[in-house]
């Protein structure tokens, strides 16, 4: 279910941003980047679900490298994009004059490319380090990062770095941006010269805040779990393993929630989704049919007391 909703929903988000000119705003360019990362990671879900059910990795070394690399790309690209979206909203709300120059679709596209290049430092490293390894007995194959000796040192270092750079620092930047925005929104009744523009600005800011909040809620458990496991000797019993996979599932659920949030919180996305699902010609036909039905239903009500119809 998460796989289908995530893949179809995020693909639809990317389509409407490409298809409709009015959707090519700076904020939506960042949303496109987020949807692309989410759509990409949903393609790995069938493989990881199979590994969980079989308690072994049956897909070989190359697919192992690809799946782990996509996981790290998604993790870093998503949080970097959300951080950039928060900075973008901060500039729009607190520095509206600078926003005219900074907040353009072209610059958003350039920043998206920079985000993928920065994430590649981790993604390419994951391709190099990832691989399969026999565990317990030959029948159980594990797909994981294969660190040099001493394994515990490099494994712990990697997990701490991921926690700091893919969670703590971005969340800190996001928190600062939204704290400053809230103070600004409370102190100023009208941010722009137009009430309509002001309402639109607040609506987009609320959308980004909700998307960021849902991301943090979904990804905090797995980040904390992995950090604790790296620093403390946690027994690998059934309960702990089940908790681990539940935390991973919650993180992946975030990828399918974003398109739903866009549909409910953004009127432009809602209209574009509706236009895609129900083409304008079909809508016009439906409206025409409904109009005819209403006229027919109103005919009995247009009679005089003597039973004769009034002229229309």
Secondary structure by P-SEA (a helix, b strand, c coil): caaaaaaaaaaaaaaaaacccccccaaaaaaaaaaaaaaaaaaaaaaaaaaaaacccccccaaaaaaaaaaaaaaaaaaaaaaaaaaaaaaaaccaaaaaacccaaaaaaaaaaaaaaacaaaaaaaaabbbbbcccccccccccccccaaaaaaaaaaaaaaaaacaaaaaaaaaaaaaaaaaaaacccccccaaaaaaaaaaaaaaaaaaaaaaaacaaaaaaaaaaacccccccaaaaaaaaaaaaaaaaaaaaaaaaaaaccaaaaaaaaaaaccaaaaaaaaaaaaaaaaaaacccccccccccccc
